[in-house]
């Protein structure tokens, strides 16, 4: 197993991004987020990430942490995020085990996952949110957070196609323990990649076919198998750029929810084209 990277101490950087799927703001101090929650301007269901992370977490998972616990979490997830390029170059197809047992990690300290009773998708504004992205990496992170909100999903990944088009790398994650998938290589033998190449949107539940089973494997949460999984490709014409993977722990997804996620994928493509980011797939060293 490759050694874990040890980025310079980043726990003192009080810079956070927050989004509810309608607007995206940041970087702002953590206290500003708490004040926004106290004033009911920011929902506890909103997603939050530190400036050094490629991972989103729900605000209600972080608000009760002590300063020391939050500092430890910042360093832990920054380490996973900083290691994307190294793991991608090594072509790791399975995530390495966490540095410590999940129940002992600050990154696993959270409130219980919310059980939603309605399948009505949340209102989101993918075009408005995507307009806040300043790079392709930021756009992919906002694609994941907006998709999570649009589908009321619990967990998610974004997989970005490599420069040679023969595989993909997981570059964004949401949910506890999902950071272990960052930088993992998805090869041409993965049925998810083939389905995404064909432009197929997958709405799956057990027992499901090969794509559903692979999504269940990747999106399993602390040994809990999701009841619903989904995959939405991000394509410009016939060219696959990335795809979005989502999991719902308590029920299957609805077709209406997946329609909203397809809108998010379309907004990403529009942003990529307008900003001229298509060539970054060839120039990014970790995706070469």
C-alpha positions as a Markdown table, in Angstrom:
| # | Residue | x | y | z |
|---|---|---|---|---|
| 1 | Unk | 0.0 | 0.0 | 0.0 |
| 2 | Unk | 1.2 | 3.5 | -0.8 |
| 3 | Unk | 2.2 | 5.6 | 2.2 |
| 4 | Unk | -0.3 | 8.2 | 3.3 |
| 5 | Unk | 0.7 | 11.7 | 2.4 |
| 6 | Unk | 1.3 | 14.2 | 5.2 |
| 7 | Unk | 0.3 | 17.6 | 4.0 |
| 8 | Unk | 1.6 | 20.6 | 6.0 |
| 9 | Unk | -0.6 | 21.5 | 8.9 |
| 10 | Unk | -3.8 | 23.0 | 7.5 |
| 11 | Unk | -6.0 | 22.9 | 10.6 |
| 12 | Unk | -5.4 | 26.6 | 11.2 |
| 13 | Unk | -6.9 | 27.6 | 7.8 |
| 14 | Unk | -10.4 | 28.7 | 8.6 |
| 15 | Unk | -11.7 | 28.7 | 5.1 |
| 16 | Unk | -14.9 | 26.8 | 4.2 |
| 17 | Unk | -17.3 | 26.4 | 1.2 |
| 18 | Unk | -21.0 | 25.9 | 1.8 |
| 19 | Unk | -23.8 | 25.0 | -0.5 |
| 20 | Unk | -27.5 | 24.0 | -0.4 |
| 21 | Unk | -27.8 | 23.2 | -4.1 |
| 22 | Unk | -29.3 | 26.6 | -4.8 |
| 23 | Unk | -26.4 | 28.9 | -3.9 |
| 24 | Unk | -22.7 | 28.3 | -3.2 |
| 25 | Unk | -20.6 | 30.5 | -1.0 |
| 26 | Unk | -17.1 | 30.7 | 0.3 |
| 27 | Unk | -14.5 | 30.7 | 1.4 |
| 28 | Unk | -15.9 | 31.9 | 4.7 |
| 29 | Unk | -14.9 | 31.3 | 8.4 |
| 30 | Unk | -16.5 | 28.5 | 10.2 |
| 31 | Unk | -18.0 | 30.9 | 12.7 |
| 32 | Unk | -19.8 | 32.6 | 9.8 |
| 33 | Unk | -21.4 | 29.3 | 8.9 |
| 34 | Unk | -22.6 | 28.8 | 12.5 |
| 35 | Unk | -24.0 | 32.4 | 12.5 |
| 36 | Unk | -25.8 | 31.6 | 9.3 |
| 37 | Unk | -27.3 | 28.5 | 10.9 |
| 38 | Unk | -28.4 | 30.4 | 14.0 |
| 39 | Unk | -30.1 | 33.0 | 11.8 |
| 40 | Unk | -31.8 | 30.3 | 9.7 |
| 41 | Unk | -30.0 | 31.5 | 6.6 |
| 42 | Unk | -28.1 | 28.2 | 6.3 |
| 43 | Unk | -29.8 | 24.9 | 6.7 |
| 44 | Unk | -28.3 | 22.1 | 8.7 |
| 45 | Unk | -28.8 | 19.9 | 5.7 |
| 46 | Unk | -26.4 | 22.0 | 3.6 |
| 47 | Unk | -23.1 | 20.6 | 2.6 |
| 48 | Unk | -19.7 | 22.0 | 3.8 |
| 49 | Unk | -16.1 | 21.4 | 2.8 |
| 50 | Unk | -12.8 | 22.8 | 4.0 |
| 51 | Unk | -10.7 | 24.6 | 1.3 |
| 52 | Unk | -8.2 | 21.7 | 1.4 |
| 53 | Unk | -10.8 | 18.9 | 0.9 |
| 54 | Unk | -12.2 | 17.1 | -2.1 |
| 55 | Unk | -14.9 | 15.8 | 0.2 |
| 56 | Unk | -18.3 | 17.2 | 1.3 |
| 57 | Unk | -19.9 | 16.7 | 4.7 |
| 58 | Unk | -23.2 | 17.8 | 6.0 |
| 59 | Unk | -23.0 | 20.7 | 8.4 |
| 60 | Unk | -24.9 | 18.9 | 11.1 |
| 61 | Unk | -22.0 | 16.4 | 11.2 |
| 62 | Unk | -19.5 | 19.1 | 12.0 |
| 63 | Unk | -21.3 | 21.7 | 14.1 |
| 64 | Unk | -21.1 | 19.7 | 17.4 |
| 65 | Unk | -17.4 | 18.8 | 17.1 |
| 66 | Unk | -15.0 | 20.4 | 19.5 |
| 67 | Unk | -12.2 | 22.7 | 18.1 |
| 68 | Unk | -9.7 | 19.9 | 18.5 |
| 69 | Unk | -12.0 | 17.3 | 16.8 |
| 70 | Unk | -12.6 | 19.7 | 13.9 |
| 71 | Unk | -8.9 | 20.4 | 13.5 |
| 72 | Unk | -8.2 | 16.6 | 13.4 |
| 73 | Unk | -10.9 | 16.1 | 10.8 |
| 74 | Unk | -9.5 | 18.9 | 8.6 |
| 75 | Unk | -6.1 | 17.3 | 8.6 |
| 76 | Unk | -7.5 | 13.8 | 8.0 |
| 77 | Unk | -9.6 | 14.7 | 5.0 |
| 78 | Unk | -7.0 | 17.0 | 3.7 |
| 79 | Unk | -4.6 | 14.1 | 3.6 |
| 80 | Unk | -7.0 | 11.9 | 1.6 |
| 81 | Unk | -7.6 | 14.8 | -0.8 |
| 82 | Unk | -3.9 | 15.6 | -1.2 |
| 83 | Unk | -3.3 | 11.9 | -2.1 |
| 84 | Unk | -5.5 | 11.8 | -5.2 |
| 85 | Unk | -2.7 | 12.3 | -7.7 |
| 86 | Unk | -0.4 | 9.7 | -6.0 |
| 87 | Unk | -3.1 | 7.0 | -5.8 |
| 88 | Unk | -4.3 | 7.8 | -9.4 |
| 89 | Unk | -0.8 | 7.4 | -10.8 |
| 90 | Unk | -0.4 | 4.0 | -8.9 |
| 91 | Unk | -3.7 | 2.8 | -10.6 |
| 92 | Unk | -5.2 | 1.6 | -7.3 |
| 93 | Unk | -8.6 | 0.1 | -8.0 |
| 94 | Unk | -9.6 | -0.5 | -4.4 |
| 95 | Unk | -9.4 | 2.0 | -1.6 |
| 96 | Unk | -6.7 | 1.5 | 1.0 |
| 97 | Unk | -7.9 | 1.0 | 4.6 |
| 98 | Unk | -8.4 | 4.1 | 6.7 |
| 99 | Unk | -5.4 | 5.2 | 8.9 |
| 100 | Unk | -7.4 | 4.2 | 12.0 |
| 101 | Unk | -10.6 | 2.3 | 12.7 |
| 102 | Unk | -13.7 | 4.2 | 11.5 |
| 103 | Unk | -15.2 | 4.5 | 15.0 |
| 104 | Unk | -12.0 | 6.1 | 16.3 |
| 105 | Unk | -11.6 | 8.7 | 13.5 |
| 106 | Unk | -12.8 | 12.3 | 14.0 |
| 107 | Unk | -14.0 | 12.0 | 10.4 |
| 108 | Unk | -16.6 | 9.5 | 11.5 |
| 109 | Unk | -18.1 | 11.6 | 14.3 |
| 110 | Unk | -21.5 | 12.7 | 13.2 |
| 111 | Unk | -25.2 | 12.9 | 13.7 |
| 112 | Unk | -27.3 | 10.1 | 12.5 |
| 113 | Unk | -28.1 | 10.1 | 8.8 |
| 114 | Unk | -31.5 | 11.7 | 8.2 |
| 115 | Unk | -34.3 | 9.5 | 7.0 |
| 116 | Unk | -36.4 | 11.4 | 4.5 |
| 117 | Unk | -40.0 | 10.4 | 4.2 |
| 118 | Unk | -40.7 | 12.1 | 0.8 |
| 119 | Unk | -39.2 | 11.2 | -2.6 |
| 120 | Unk | -39.9 | 14.8 | -3.9 |
| 121 | Unk | -36.5 | 16.1 | -5.1 |
| 122 | Unk | -35.2 | 19.2 | -3.5 |
| 123 | Unk | -35.2 | 22.4 | -5.5 |
| 124 | Unk | -31.7 | 23.2 | -6.8 |
| 125 | Unk | -30.2 | 25.7 | -9.2 |
| 126 | Unk | -27.4 | 23.9 | -10.9 |
| 127 | Unk | -26.6 | 26.7 | -13.4 |
| 128 | Unk | -26.4 | 29.3 | -10.7 |
| 129 | Unk | -24.3 | 27.0 | -8.4 |
| 130 | Unk | -21.9 | 26.0 | -11.3 |
| 131 | Unk | -21.4 | 29.7 | -12.1 |
| 132 | Unk | -19.5 | 30.0 | -8.8 |
| 133 | Unk | -16.8 | 27.5 | -9.9 |
| 134 | Unk | -13.4 | 28.9 | -10.9 |
| 135 | Unk | -11.8 | 25.7 | -12.2 |
| 136 | Unk | -12.8 | 22.2 | -13.4 |
| 137 | Unk | -12.0 | 20.7 | -10.1 |
| 138 | Unk | -14.3 | 23.1 | -8.3 |
| 139 | Unk | -17.0 | 22.5 | -10.9 |
| 140 | Unk | -16.8 | 18.7 | -10.3 |
| 141 | Unk | -17.1 | 19.2 | -6.5 |
| 142 | Unk | -20.1 | 21.5 | -7.0 |
| 143 | Unk | -21.6 | 18.9 | -9.4 |
| 144 | Unk | -21.5 | 16.3 | -6.6 |
| 145 | Unk | -22.9 | 18.5 | -3.9 |
| 146 | Unk | -25.7 | 19.8 | -6.1 |
| 147 | Unk | -26.5 | 16.2 | -7.2 |
| 148 | Unk | -26.6 | 15.1 | -3.6 |
| 149 | Unk | -29.2 | 17.8 | -2.8 |
| 150 | Unk | -31.2 | 17.3 | -6.0 |
| 151 | Unk | -31.6 | 13.6 | -5.3 |
| 152 | Unk | -31.8 | 13.7 | -1.5 |
| 153 | Unk | -28.9 | 11.2 | -1.6 |
| 154 | Unk | -26.8 | 10.2 | 1.4 |
| 155 | Unk | -23.5 | 9.3 | -0.4 |
| 156 | Unk | -21.8 | 10.1 | -3.6 |
| 157 | Unk | -18.7 | 10.1 | -5.9 |
| 158 | Unk | -17.7 | 11.8 | -9.0 |
| 159 | Unk | -15.4 | 9.8 | -11.4 |
| 160 | Unk | -13.5 | 11.8 | -14.0 |
| 161 | Unk | -12.3 | 10.2 | -17.2 |
| 162 | Unk | -8.6 | 10.0 | -17.8 |
| 163 | Unk | -6.8 | 11.7 | -20.6 |
| 164 | Unk | -6.4 | 8.5 | -22.6 |
| 165 | Unk | -10.1 | 7.8 | -22.2 |
| 166 | Unk | -9.4 | 4.2 | -21.0 |
| 167 | Unk | -10.4 | 4.7 | -17.4 |
| 168 | Unk | -11.5 | 7.1 | -14.7 |
| 169 | Unk | -10.3 | 8.5 | -11.3 |
| 170 | Unk | -12.6 | 9.3 | -8.4 |
| 171 | Unk | -12.0 | 13.0 | -7.7 |
| 172 | Unk | -14.8 | 14.0 | -5.4 |
| 173 | Unk | -16.7 | 12.3 | -2.5 |
| 174 | Unk | -19.5 | 13.0 | -0.1 |
| 175 | Unk | -20.3 | 11.1 | 3.1 |
| 176 | Unk | -18.5 | 9.4 | 5.9 |
| 177 | Unk | -15.7 | 7.0 | 4.9 |
| 178 | Unk | -16.2 | 7.9 | 1.2 |
| 179 | Unk | -12.9 | 9.7 | 1.2 |
| 180 | Unk | -11.1 | 6.3 | 1.0 |
| 181 | Unk | -12.2 | 6.1 | -2.7 |
| 182 | Unk | -10.5 | 9.4 | -3.7 |
| 183 | Unk | -7.9 | 8.7 | -6.3 |
| 184 | Unk | -9.0 | 5.2 | -7.1 |
| 185 | Unk | -8.6 | 4.0 | -10.7 |
| 186 | Unk | -11.7 | 2.6 | -12.5 |
| 187 | Unk | -10.5 | 0.5 | -15.4 |
| 188 | Unk | -12.1 | -0.5 | -18.7 |
| 189 | Unk | -13.3 | -3.7 | -17.2 |
| 190 | Unk | -15.7 | -1.9 | -14.8 |
| 191 | Unk | -19.3 | -2.1 | -16.1 |
| 192 | Unk | -20.0 | 1.4 | -14.8 |
| 193 | Unk | -17.5 | 2.9 | -17.2 |
| 194 | Unk | -19.0 | 1.0 | -20.1 |
| 195 | Unk | -22.5 | 2.1 | -19.2 |
| 196 | Unk | -21.4 | 5.7 | -18.8 |
| 197 | Unk | -19.7 | 5.6 | -22.2 |
| 198 | Unk | -23.0 | 4.5 | -23.7 |
| 199 | Unk | -24.8 | 7.4 | -22.1 |
| 200 | Unk | -26.9 | 5.2 | -19.8 |
| 201 | Unk | -28.4 | 6.7 | -16.7 |
| 202 | Unk | -28.7 | 3.9 | -14.1 |
| 203 | Unk | -31.4 | 3.7 | -11.5 |
| 204 | Unk | -30.7 | 0.6 | -9.4 |
| 205 | Unk | -31.7 | -1.5 | -6.4 |
| 206 | Unk | -31.0 | -5.1 | -5.4 |
| 207 | Unk | -30.6 | -7.6 | -6.9 |
| 208 | Unk | -29.8 | -5.5 | -10.0 |
| 209 | Unk | -27.3 | -6.2 | -12.8 |
| 210 | Unk | -23.6 | -5.8 | -13.0 |
| 211 | Unk | -23.6 | -2.0 | -12.9 |
| 212 | Unk | -25.9 | -1.8 | -9.9 |
| 213 | Unk | -23.8 | -4.4 | -8.1 |
| 214 | Unk | -20.6 | -2.4 | -8.7 |
| 215 | Unk | -22.3 | 0.8 | -7.5 |
| 216 | Unk | -23.5 | -1.0 | -4.4 |
| 217 | Unk | -19.9 | -2.2 | -3.7 |
| 218 | Unk | -18.4 | 1.3 | -4.1 |
| 219 | Unk | -21.1 | 3.1 | -2.3 |
| 220 | Unk | -21.6 | 0.8 | 0.7 |
| 221 | Unk | -21.6 | 2.8 | 3.9 |
| 222 | Unk | -19.8 | 1.4 | 7.0 |
| 223 | Unk | -20.9 | -2.2 | 6.0 |
| 224 | Unk | -24.4 | -1.0 | 5.2 |
| 225 | Unk | -25.6 | -1.8 | 1.7 |
| 226 | Unk | -27.6 | 1.0 | 0.0 |
| 227 | Unk | -31.2 | 0.4 | -0.9 |
| 228 | Unk | -30.9 | 2.6 | -3.9 |
| 229 | Unk | -28.0 | 3.6 | -6.2 |
| 230 | Unk | -27.8 | 5.7 | -9.3 |
| 231 | Unk | -25.3 | 6.7 | -12.0 |
| 232 | Unk | -25.6 | 9.7 | -14.3 |
| 233 | Unk | -23.0 | 10.2 | -17.1 |
| 234 | Unk | -21.6 | 13.6 | -18.0 |
| 235 | Unk | -21.1 | 13.7 | -21.7 |
| 236 | Unk | -20.5 | 16.4 | -24.3 |
| 237 | Unk | -21.9 | 14.8 | -27.5 |
| 238 | Unk | -20.4 | 11.4 | -27.7 |
| 239 | Unk | -17.5 | 12.2 | -25.4 |
| 240 | Unk | -17.6 | 11.0 | -21.8 |
| 241 | Unk | -16.1 | 13.5 | -19.4 |
| 242 | Unk | -17.2 | 12.1 | -16.0 |
| 243 | Unk | -20.0 | 10.4 | -14.2 |
| 244 | Unk | -21.9 | 10.9 | -10.9 |
| 245 | Unk | -22.6 | 8.0 | -8.5 |
| 246 | Unk | -25.1 | 8.3 | -5.7 |
| 247 | Unk | -26.5 | 6.2 | -2.9 |
| 248 | Unk | -29.7 | 6.3 | -0.9 |
| 249 | Unk | -29.5 | 4.2 | 2.3 |
| 250 | Unk | -33.3 | 4.1 | 3.1 |
| 251 | Unk | -35.1 | 3.7 | -0.2 |
| 252 | Unk | -34.6 | 3.5 | -4.0 |
| 253 | Unk | -34.2 | 6.7 | -5.9 |
| 254 | Unk | -37.2 | 8.0 | -8.0 |
| 255 | Unk | -37.0 | 8.8 | -11.7 |
| 256 | Unk | -37.9 | 12.4 | -10.9 |
| 257 | Unk | -34.8 | 12.7 | -8.7 |
| 258 | Unk | -32.6 | 11.3 | -11.4 |
| 259 | Unk | -34.0 | 13.8 | -13.8 |
| 260 | Unk | -32.8 | 16.6 | -11.6 |
| 261 | Unk | -29.3 | 15.0 | -11.5 |
| 262 | Unk | -29.3 | 14.9 | -15.3 |
| 263 | Unk | -30.0 | 18.6 | -15.2 |
| 264 | Unk | -26.9 | 19.1 | -13.0 |
| 265 | Unk | -24.8 | 17.1 | -15.4 |
| 266 | Unk | -26.0 | 19.3 | -18.3 |
| 267 | Unk | -25.1 | 22.4 | -16.3 |
| 268 | Unk | -21.6 | 21.1 | -15.7 |
| 269 | Unk | -21.1 | 20.4 | -19.4 |
| 270 | Unk | -22.3 | 24.0 | -20.2 |
| 271 | Unk | -19.9 | 25.5 | -17.7 |
| 272 | Unk | -16.9 | 23.3 | -19.0 |
| 273 | Unk | -17.5 | 24.4 | -22.5 |
| 274 | Unk | -18.0 | 28.1 | -21.7 |
| 275 | Unk | -14.9 | 28.2 | -19.6 |
| 276 | Unk | -12.8 | 26.2 | -22.1 |
| 277 | Unk | -11.9 | 23.5 | -19.5 |
| 278 | Unk | -12.1 | 20.5 | -21.9 |
| 279 | Unk | -8.3 | 20.4 | -22.5 |
| 280 | Unk | -7.7 | 20.1 | -18.8 |
| 281 | Unk | -8.4 | 16.4 | -19.1 |
| 282 | Unk | -5.2 | 16.0 | -21.1 |
| 283 | Unk | -3.0 | 18.4 | -19.1 |
| 284 | Unk | -3.9 | 17.3 | -15.6 |
| 285 | Unk | -0.9 | 15.1 | -14.4 |
| 286 | Unk | -3.0 | 12.8 | -12.2 |
| 287 | Unk | -5.4 | 12.0 | -15.1 |
| 288 | Unk | -2.8 | 11.5 | -17.9 |
